[in-house]
Amino acid sequence: MFLRVKFFAAQTNAAGSYVGLWTIGPYNSPLSESYPQSLAANTFHEIRVDGGAKLLDEQGRLVVNFVNRNETALVFQIDEGLEVLYREGGFGLNYLRALGIIWCWLALLASLGLASASLLSFPVAAFCSISLLVVALSSSTLSNVVKEGTVSGIDHETGADSGSTIDRVVVPLFKVMLSVVNLVQTFEPVDALSTGRSITWGQLGTAFAQIVLLMGGILGGLGVMFFTRRELATAQGTS
């Protein structure tokens, strides 16, 4: 097992590193204890823990204690401050699951291109597909607008927004667009591979259901509807 830790220091010292001691198990009688380690703040560290399942208590819990040997306070955030990593499988199978999620993205992009081409001419269909792709890549901007409730931004001194009439139309539209984009961008296979995290079969199945079956099915249905109602050619009279 490994401990993946990241902390923040209340005050920065001259060395830029902080000494701490990790103990696994009850604080008074630890089952595993590390040597005092000098770790840098605001960065991730992976600490090897020997002992495996023997370190778990009777209830199956892993008790991790950190002894701060510095004069300043160290803060571990709840969302990413402390994680326990263990081996689940090899890289090859995890890599194939990541490729499966990427294949789902490509299938959705192909469905978008075919649906656009069934209604529009080739240049307009290409422009429409690229525009929707840019919108999907701008999800951080959409989420920021939805969070602040305005397009023009808020006044950081007073905390109030401009309250323009454009926000009444654009903000609800951005909420709908963001909910659709999140169905596709919830999965991060590249980040999972780079950090050594496991991509489960459940995540792959959810990605296939949301991206290919739901979103790709909607685009495919629209493309079929547009194509069956489109006049492909007109008869040319001879004179």
C-alpha angles and dihedrals in degrees: 000000000000133000113223106199138175126177141174126224123225090215128022116232128206095258095048092221132095131211119232141161124221121208126183118207131018112353095235094046109023118192093208129022130184130213117259105282130201108221132178121235127240093030138089122257129188115210120191116232117199122204103057116199092359089077093064119099126229091278093051094253127140111217113204121188128186121201111206111213096180134096092237130066121258120208125206113197118225098229099051108355099100129016134167114220125196134172115267103164147324130298096247098065091041089051091053091052089051090051088051091058091047088050088055089055091050091048090053091049090051091050090050092051094048093046091051093046092052091063107024137045119264098263093045092044091051091048091048093050093048091048092053090047090054090050090052091051090050095063091124090059091048093050091048092053092047091048094050094038094225140078098214094054132243131280105256092203097054099019092227127127128225093252095214123174090243090068091062090063104029100045096056089044091052090049091057092045092048093051090052093046092049090058088064103031098047090094121074109185095161094053090046092054094046093051095041096247123150122250105209128213087244091060091049091050092048090049091051092049096047101037105032105025100033107029096025091045092052092049091045091051092050090048092052091048093050094045095051091051097044122103102229098187142350127226114256115221121223121226 
